[in-house]
C-alpha cells in the first residue's frame, strides 16, 4: 500500500517453477532495487 492507500506492484519475474530458489531470487532483486520496511 502506498501513502494514499492504494496497492502497488512491487515487481514481476518470470520463472519456470514456484520454488524457494525462485522466491529468494525475486526478493533479493527487490531489496537490491531499494525495497525496505516491508
Predicted model as a PDB file, atoms N, CA, C, CB and O in Angstrom, pLDDT in the B-factor column:
MODEL        1                                                                  
ATOM      1  N   UNK A   1       0.849  -1.169   0.000  1.00 83.00           N  
ATOM      2  CA  UNK A   1       0.000   0.000   0.000  1.00 83.00           C  
ATOM      3  C   UNK A   1       0.897   1.234   0.000  1.00 83.00           C  
ATOM      4  CB  UNK A   1      -0.967  -0.003   1.222  1.00 83.00           C  
ATOM      5  O   UNK A   1       1.884   1.305   0.732  1.00 83.00           O  
ATOM      6  N   UNK A   2       0.541   2.184  -0.818  1.00 88.00           N  
ATOM      7  CA  UNK A   2       1.310   3.419  -0.826  1.00 88.00           C  
ATOM      8  C   UNK A   2       0.725   4.399   0.195  1.00 88.00           C  
ATOM      9  CB  UNK A   2       1.324   4.047  -2.243  1.00 88.00           C  
ATOM     10  O   UNK A   2      -0.207   4.061   0.925  1.00 88.00           O  
ATOM     11  N   UNK A   3       1.266   5.584   0.237  1.00 91.00           N  
ATOM     12  CA  UNK A   3       0.828   6.580   1.219  1.00 91.00           C  
ATOM     13  C   UNK A   3      -0.637   6.982   1.030  1.00 91.00           C  
ATOM     14  CB  UNK A   3       1.711   7.816   1.132  1.00 91.00           C  
ATOM     15  O   UNK A   3      -1.285   7.432   1.975  1.00 91.00           O  
ATOM     16  N   UNK A   4      -1.161   6.820  -0.197  1.00 94.00           N  
ATOM     17  CA  UNK A   4      -2.552   7.167  -0.484  1.00 94.00           C  
ATOM     18  C   UNK A   4      -3.514   6.015  -0.213  1.00 94.00           C  
ATOM     19  CB  UNK A   4      -2.683   7.606  -1.921  1.00 94.00           C  
ATOM     20  O   UNK A   4      -4.724   6.166  -0.382  1.00 94.00           O  
ATOM     21  N   UNK A   5      -2.981   4.854   0.211  1.00 93.00           N  
ATOM     22  CA  UNK A   5      -3.819   3.704   0.496  1.00 93.00           C  
ATOM     23  C   UNK A   5      -4.087   2.805  -0.697  1.00 93.00           C  
ATOM     24  CB  UNK A   5      -5.099   4.165   1.045  1.00 93.00           C  
ATOM     25  O   UNK A   5      -4.944   1.924  -0.624  1.00 93.00           O  
ATOM     26  N   UNK A   6      -3.367   3.011  -1.801  1.00 94.00           N  
ATOM     27  CA  UNK A   6      -3.547   2.190  -2.993  1.00 94.00           C  
ATOM     28  C   UNK A   6      -2.471   1.109  -3.064  1.00 94.00           C  
ATOM     29  CB  UNK A   6      -3.514   3.063  -4.261  1.00 94.00           C  
ATOM     30  O   UNK A   6      -1.340   1.310  -2.621  1.00 94.00           O  
ATOM     31  N   UNK A   7      -2.840  -0.029  -3.623  1.00 93.00           N  
ATOM     32  CA  UNK A   7      -1.885  -1.112  -3.804  1.00 93.00           C  
ATOM     33  C   UNK A   7      -0.979  -0.803  -4.981  1.00 93.00           C  
ATOM     34  CB  UNK A   7      -2.607  -2.454  -4.014  1.00 93.00           C  
ATOM     35  O   UNK A   7      -1.402  -0.190  -5.961  1.00 93.00           O  
ATOM     36  N   UNK A   8       0.279  -1.236  -4.874  1.00 90.00           N  
ATOM     37  CA  UNK A   8       1.231  -1.057  -5.955  1.00 90.00           C  
ATOM     38  C   UNK A   8       1.909  -2.389  -6.257  1.00 90.00           C  
ATOM     39  CB  UNK A   8       2.276   0.022  -5.596  1.00 90.00           C  
ATOM     40  O   UNK A   8       2.104  -3.211  -5.362  1.00 90.00           O  
ATOM     41  N   UNK A   9       2.264  -2.595  -7.518  1.00 89.00           N  
ATOM     42  CA  UNK A   9       3.008  -3.787  -7.905  1.00 89.00           C  
ATOM     43  C   UNK A   9       4.472  -3.534  -7.571  1.00 89.00           C  
ATOM     44  CB  UNK A   9       2.815  -4.126  -9.432  1.00 89.00           C  
ATOM     45  O   UNK A   9       5.054  -2.546  -8.018  1.00 89.00           O  
ATOM     46  N   UNK A  10       5.069  -4.431  -6.780  1.00 84.00           N  
ATOM     47  CA  UNK A  10       6.462  -4.269  -6.372  1.00 84.00           C  
ATOM     48  C   UNK A  10       7.427  -4.832  -7.396  1.00 84.00           C  
ATOM     49  CB  UNK A  10       6.695  -4.934  -5.039  1.00 84.00           C  
ATOM     50  O   UNK A  10       8.537  -4.322  -7.544  1.00 84.00           O  
ATOM     51  N   UNK A  11       7.029  -5.861  -8.096  1.00 89.00           N  
ATOM     52  CA  UNK A  11       7.916  -6.450  -9.074  1.00 89.00           C  
ATOM     53  C   UNK A  11       7.257  -7.593  -9.804  1.00 89.00           C  
ATOM     54  CB  UNK A  11       9.177  -6.919  -8.417  1.00 89.00           C  
ATOM     55  O   UNK A  11       6.192  -8.074  -9.415  1.00 89.00           O  
ATOM     56  N   UNK A  12       7.910  -8.023 -10.875  1.00 89.00           N  
ATOM     57  CA  UNK A  12       7.425  -9.128 -11.677  1.00 89.00           C  
ATOM     58  C   UNK A  12       8.636  -9.892 -12.173  1.00 89.00           C  
ATOM     59  CB  UNK A  12       6.532  -8.638 -12.861  1.00 89.00           C  
ATOM     60  O   UNK A  12       9.602  -9.297 -12.651  1.00 89.00           O  
ATOM     61  N   UNK A  13       8.585 -11.202 -12.060  1.00 88.00           N  
ATOM     62  CA  UNK A  13       9.693 -12.032 -12.519  1.00 88.00           C  
ATOM     63  C   UNK A  13       9.115 -13.310 -13.104  1.00 88.00           C  
ATOM     64  CB  UNK A  13      10.695 -12.345 -11.357  1.00 88.00           C  
ATOM     65  O   UNK A  13       8.270 -13.956 -12.484  1.00 88.00           O  
ATOM     66  N   UNK A  14       9.569 -13.674 -14.296  1.00 89.00           N  
ATOM     67  CA  UNK A  14       9.125 -14.902 -14.941  1.00 89.00           C  
ATOM     68  C   UNK A  14      10.078 -16.020 -14.550  1.00 89.00           C  
ATOM     69  CB  UNK A  14       9.058 -14.739 -16.490  1.00 89.00           C  
ATOM     70  O   UNK A  14      11.296 -15.874 -14.649  1.00 89.00           O  
ATOM     71  N   UNK A  15       9.516 -17.134 -14.106  1.00 86.00           N  
ATOM     72  CA  UNK A  15      10.316 -18.283 -13.705  1.00 86.00           C  
ATOM     73  C   UNK A  15       9.607 -19.554 -14.139  1.00 86.00           C  
ATOM     74  CB  UNK A  15      10.565 -18.285 -12.175  1.00 86.00           C  
ATOM     75  O   UNK A  15       8.403 -19.546 -14.392  1.00 86.00           O  
ATOM     76  N   UNK A  16      10.350 -20.638 -14.225  1.00 87.00           N  
ATOM     77  CA  UNK A  16       9.752 -21.897 -14.681  1.00 87.00           C  
ATOM     78  C   UNK A  16       9.155 -22.716 -13.544  1.00 87.00           C  
ATOM     79  CB  UNK A  16      10.786 -22.725 -15.402  1.00 87.00           C  
ATOM     80  O   UNK A  16       8.440 -23.686 -13.796  1.00 87.00           O  
ATOM     81  N   UNK A  17       9.435 -22.344 -12.297  1.00 86.00           N  
ATOM     82  CA  UNK A  17       8.904 -23.088 -11.152  1.00 86.00           C  
ATOM     83  C   UNK A  17       8.702 -22.148  -9.975  1.00 86.00           C  
ATOM     84  CB  UNK A  17       9.849 -24.247 -10.760  1.00 86.00           C  
ATOM     85  O   UNK A  17       9.439 -21.176  -9.808  1.00 86.00           O  
ATOM     86  N   UNK A  18       7.704 -22.446  -9.167  1.00 88.00           N  
ATOM     87  CA  UNK A  18       7.456 -21.662  -7.957  1.00 88.00           C  
ATOM     88  C   UNK A  18       8.094 -22.414  -6.792  1.00 88.00           C  
ATOM     89  CB  UNK A  18       5.908 -21.428  -7.716  1.00 88.00           C  
ATOM     90  O   UNK A  18       7.434 -23.162  -6.071  1.00 88.00           O  
ATOM     91  N   UNK A  19       9.394 -22.194  -6.632  1.00 93.00           N  
ATOM     92  CA  UNK A  19      10.128 -22.880  -5.577  1.00 93.00           C  
ATOM     93  C   UNK A  19      10.885 -21.866  -4.724  1.00 93.00           C  
ATOM     94  CB  UNK A  19      11.101 -23.918  -6.174  1.00 93.00           C  
ATOM     95  O   UNK A  19      10.863 -20.666  -5.000  1.00 93.00           O  
ATOM     96  N   UNK A  20      11.547 -22.357  -3.700  1.00 92.00           N  
ATOM     97  CA  UNK A  20      12.266 -21.474  -2.783  1.00 92.00           C  
ATOM     98  C   UNK A  20      13.337 -20.659  -3.471  1.00 92.00           C  
ATOM     99  CB  UNK A  20      12.884 -22.274  -1.682  1.00 92.00           C  
ATOM    100  O   UNK A  20      13.522 -19.484  -3.152  1.00 92.00           O  
ATOM    101  N   UNK A  21      14.053 -21.268  -4.415  1.00 90.00           N  
ATOM    102  CA  UNK A  21      15.123 -20.547  -5.118  1.00 90.00           C  
ATOM    103  C   UNK A  21      14.550 -19.397  -5.949  1.00 90.00           C  
ATOM    104  CB  UNK A  21      15.920 -21.513  -6.026  1.00 90.00           C  
ATOM    105  O   UNK A  21      15.148 -18.323  -6.020  1.00 90.00           O  
ATOM    106  N   UNK A  22      13.403 -19.619  -6.572  1.00 90.00           N  
ATOM    107  CA  UNK A  22      12.763 -18.570  -7.361  1.00 90.00           C  
ATOM    108  C   UNK A  22      12.333 -17.396  -6.508  1.00 90.00           C  
ATOM    109  CB  UNK A  22      11.572 -19.125  -8.095  1.00 90.00           C  
ATOM    110  O   UNK A  22      12.567 -16.240  -6.860  1.00 90.00           O  
ATOM    111  N   UNK A  23      11.692 -17.703  -5.367  1.00 91.00           N  
ATOM    112  CA  UNK A  23      11.256 -16.636  -4.461  1.00 91.00           C  
ATOM    113  C   UNK A  23      12.449 -15.892  -3.867  1.00 91.00           C  
ATOM    114  CB  UNK A  23      10.387 -17.212  -3.336  1.00 91.00           C  
ATOM    115  O   UNK A  23      12.410 -14.669  -3.731  1.00 91.00           O  
ATOM    116  N   UNK A  24      13.504 -16.617  -3.513  1.00 92.00           N  
ATOM    117  CA  UNK A  24      14.685 -15.974  -2.957  1.00 92.00           C  
ATOM    118  C   UNK A  24      15.282 -14.993  -3.963  1.00 92.00           C  
ATOM    119  CB  UNK A  24      15.726 -17.024  -2.550  1.00 92.00           C  
ATOM    120  O   UNK A  24      15.649 -13.877  -3.597  1.00 92.00           O  
ATOM    121  N   UNK A  25      15.380 -15.398  -5.210  1.00 90.00           N  
ATOM    122  CA  UNK A  25      15.892 -14.507  -6.245  1.00 90.00           C  
ATOM    123  C   UNK A  25      15.013 -13.281  -6.425  1.00 90.00           C  
ATOM    124  CB  UNK A  25      16.013 -15.247  -7.559  1.00 90.00           C  
ATOM    125  O   UNK A  25      15.514 -12.171  -6.606  1.00 90.00           O  
ATOM    126  N   UNK A  26      13.706 -13.482  -6.375  1.00 91.00           N  
ATOM    127  CA  UNK A  26      12.759 -12.373  -6.516  1.00 91.00           C  
ATOM    128  C   UNK A  26      12.921 -11.361  -5.390  1.00 91.00           C  
ATOM    129  CB  UNK A  26      11.322 -12.899  -6.543  1.00 91.00           C  
ATOM    130  O   UNK A  26      13.001 -10.158  -5.638  1.00 91.00           O  
ATOM    131  N   UNK A  27      12.970 -11.847  -4.149  1.00 92.00           N  
ATOM    132  CA  UNK A  27      13.101 -10.936  -3.010  1.00 92.00           C  
ATOM    133  C   UNK A  27      14.469 -10.266  -2.969  1.00 92.00           C  
ATOM    134  CB  UNK A  27      12.860 -11.685  -1.710  1.00 92.00           C  
ATOM    135  O   UNK A  27      14.576  -9.105  -2.574  1.00 92.00           O  
ATOM    136  N   UNK A  28      15.504 -10.977  -3.369  1.00 93.00           N  
ATOM    137  CA  UNK A  28      16.834 -10.362  -3.432  1.00 93.00           C  
ATOM    138  C   UNK A  28      16.866  -9.247  -4.469  1.00 93.00           C  
ATOM    139  CB  UNK A  28      17.904 -11.417  -3.760  1.00 93.00           C  
ATOM    140  O   UNK A  28      17.502  -8.215  -4.255  1.00 93.00           O  
ATOM    141  N   UNK A  29      16.183  -9.450  -5.590  1.00 93.00           N  
ATOM    142  CA  UNK A  29      16.104  -8.404  -6.609  1.00 93.00           C  
ATOM    143  C   UNK A  29      15.381  -7.174  -6.077  1.00 93.00           C  
ATOM    144  CB  UNK A  29      15.396  -8.928  -7.860  1.00 93.00           C  
ATOM    145  O   UNK A  29      15.811  -6.047  -6.322  1.00 93.00           O  
ATOM    146  N   UNK A  30      14.281  -7.383  -5.346  1.00 92.00           N  
ATOM    147  CA  UNK A  30      13.541  -6.250  -4.775  1.00 92.00           C  
ATOM    148  C   UNK A  30      14.409  -5.460  -3.796  1.00 92.00           C  
ATOM    149  CB  UNK A  30      12.267  -6.744  -4.066  1.00 92.00           C  
ATOM    150  O   UNK A  30      14.425  -4.230  -3.834  1.00 92.00           O  
ATOM    151  N   UNK A  31      15.129  -6.160  -2.922  1.00 94.00           N  
ATOM    152  CA  UNK A  31      15.956  -5.462  -1.958  1.00 94.00           C  
ATOM    153  C   UNK A  31      17.142  -4.776  -2.630  1.00 94.00           C  
ATOM    154  CB  UNK A  31      16.444  -6.427  -0.895  1.00 94.00           C  
ATOM    155  O   UNK A  31      17.579  -3.717  -2.182  1.00 94.00           O  
ATOM    156  N   UNK A  32      17.664  -5.372  -3.702  1.00 95.00           N  
ATOM    157  CA  UNK A  32      18.761  -4.739  -4.448  1.00 95.00           C  
ATOM    158  C   UNK A  32      18.295  -3.449  -5.116  1.00 95.00           C  
ATOM    159  CB  UNK A  32      19.321  -5.707  -5.506  1.00 95.00           C  
ATOM    160  O   UNK A  32      19.087  -2.531  -5.329  1.00 95.00           O  
ATOM    161  N   UNK A  33      17.001  -3.385  -5.447  1.00 93.00           N  
ATOM    162  CA  UNK A  33      16.442  -2.171  -6.040  1.00 93.00           C  
ATOM    163  C   UNK A  33      15.974  -1.169  -4.998  1.00 93.00           C  
ATOM    164  CB  UNK A  33      15.295  -2.524  -6.945  1.00 93.00           C  
ATOM    165  O   UNK A  33      15.431  -0.120  -5.347  1.00 93.00           O  
ATOM    166  N   UNK A  34      16.181  -1.484  -3.702  1.00 92.00           N  
ATOM    167  CA  UNK A  34      15.911  -0.499  -2.662  1.00 92.00           C  
ATOM    168  C   UNK A  34      14.678  -0.727  -1.815  1.00 92.00           C  
ATOM    169  CB  UNK A  34      15.800   0.797  -3.274  1.00 92.00           C  
ATOM    170  O   UNK A  34      14.355   0.126  -0.988  1.00 92.00           O  
ATOM    171  N   UNK A  35      13.971  -1.837  -1.979  1.00 89.00           N  
ATOM    172  CA  UNK A  35      12.791  -2.100  -1.150  1.00 89.00           C  
ATOM    173  C   UNK A  35      13.203  -2.332   0.294  1.00 89.00           C  
ATOM    174  CB  UNK A  35      12.008  -3.314  -1.684  1.00 89.00           C  
ATOM    175  O   UNK A  35      14.066  -3.165   0.569  1.00 89.00           O  
ATOM    176  N   UNK A  36      12.594  -1.607   1.212  1.00 88.00           N  
ATOM    177  CA  UNK A  36      12.862  -1.773   2.640  1.00 88.00           C  
ATOM    178  C   UNK A  36      11.562  -1.607   3.411  1.00 88.00           C  
ATOM    179  CB  UNK A  36      13.929  -0.755   3.134  1.00 88.00           C  
ATOM    180  O   UNK A  36      10.582  -1.067   2.897  1.00 88.00           O  
ATOM    181  N   UNK A  37      11.567  -2.074   4.641  1.00 84.00           N  
ATOM    182  CA  UNK A  37      10.464  -1.806   5.551  1.00 84.00           C  
ATOM    183  C   UNK A  37       9.182  -2.565   5.267  1.00 84.00           C  
ATOM    184  CB  UNK A  37      10.173  -0.380   5.532  1.00 84.00           C  
ATOM    185  O   UNK A  37       8.104  -2.115   5.657  1.00 84.00           O  
ATOM    186  N   UNK A  38       9.269  -3.696   4.603  1.00 73.00           N  
ATOM    187  CA  UNK A  38       8.053  -4.462   4.297  1.00 73.00           C  
ATOM    188  C   UNK A  38       7.784  -5.428   5.407  1.00 73.00           C  
ATOM    189  CB  UNK A  38       8.175  -5.209   2.958  1.00 73.00           C  
ATOM    190  O   UNK A  38       6.806  -6.174   5.354  1.00 73.00           O  
TER     191      UNK A  38                                                      
ENDMDL                                                                          
END                                                                             
